[in-house]
Amino acid sequence: MTKYSILRTTTGLTRDPFGSSRPGARRPELGEQQLTVERLSRKELAELARDPRVEAIASSMPIRVPVSASDDDMNRDVDVWGLTAIEANRCEYDGSGVVVAVLDSGIDLDHPAFTGMELALRNFLEGKPKHDVTDLAGHGTHCAGTIFGRDVDKVRIGVAPGVQKALIGRVIDRNLKGQSIALFQGMQWALEQGANVINISIGLNFMAMVDELLAEGWPEHAAVARTLDAYRGNLRMCDAIMGLARARGTIVVAATGNESAREQDPRYDVTAQLPASAEDVVAVGAVAKTPEGYVVPGFSNSLPTIAAPGVHVLSAAPGGGLGLRGGTSMAAPHVSGLAALWWQATNQADMPTTARTVTAQLLATARREGFAPSVGQSDRGVGLARAPR
């Protein structure tokens, strides 16, 4: 029997078999839909698929952190260029009053970058203690530091250091691997806990599932077809959960992924992967700073919504210090921090503060100048994200 994520409508509201709401029915709100994890036979799966209360069904897929680079010989005096590039260091807002969720490898709770914060904790890894979010990989700590970290040894690392409450969901292990079921559970938890912004710097791993099936003895063509079927189900689940995010008014920010290899050959260009490619997700690609202007590194997947610094990014490292990492994983937290700044700015301007209005401000103000001539819109999206002025 296979393990599946199932999203059901829990009220009397139902949809027709083609996915549209029945006449006169309002759209289910958060709390009227429930995500469960069940093991099903093929017969049970077929029966469930005909249930009009079921919004989406997805078999579990491997997830992983897009391969990123670290610099162990980091110079402690290195310029935190990313904060300058997005103009966070010149912004009067600090993210106060905004709740941010980080779904990743956990966090170093004792790190000075998070001193005094209110942190809600939840571990979604199967068989692990519910509130153990110990970060043995450092990835989640680095992402959290970029979003809302306090100054460390007088070095500013956080885009929105005024954020007081954060939701830390551990969905990948010390090897930066996990299952999509944990990610979906983490997203629903973050919505239930009132997150205004959710940062996801991980992606589904198509090839890992193919390799697992091959190792089990599946023929190659069947393994690829089965994985494609699972990917399709996970895409529908991502879209369905994003419907919950829209109802809640939550901004979901995700890294596009690092699967491209354009430095080897321009043809090796991969587009944004799940969950970044789901509906209404703010997909973030990476940029690097060069004398010719901002460039998109060869690893950054194309068709992002927006771009942000993703090379030689300085942030919190396990054990209390600082470290450099690179990848679209590091670019997405810059945008999540900026979303917090824009949320606060919009709220103080006495404007309707919703995910839609805040996202519109974030995208409309992105910088289109300063890029190298070789960078096109398919690489950078609407431009380089920047803070409110």
Secondary structure, 3 states (H helix, E strand, C coil): CEEEEEEEECCCCCECCCCCECCCCCCCCCCCEEEEEEEECHHHHHHHHCCCCEEEEEECCEEECCCCEEECCCCCCCCCHHHHHCCHHHCCCCCCCCEEEEEECCECCCCHHHCCCEEEEEECCCCCCCCCCECCCCHHHHHHHHHHCCCECCECCCCCCCCCEEEEEECCCCCCEEEHHHHHHHHHHHHHCCCCEEEECCEECHHHHHHHHHHCCCCHHHHHHHHHHHHHHHHHHHHHHHHHHHHHCCEEEEECCCCCCCCCCCCCCCECCCCCCCCCCEEEEEEEEECCEEECCCCCCECCCEEEECCCEEEEECCCEEEEEECHHHHHHHHHHHHHHHHHHHHHCCCCCCHHHHHHHHHHCCECCCECCCCCHHHHCCCECCCCC
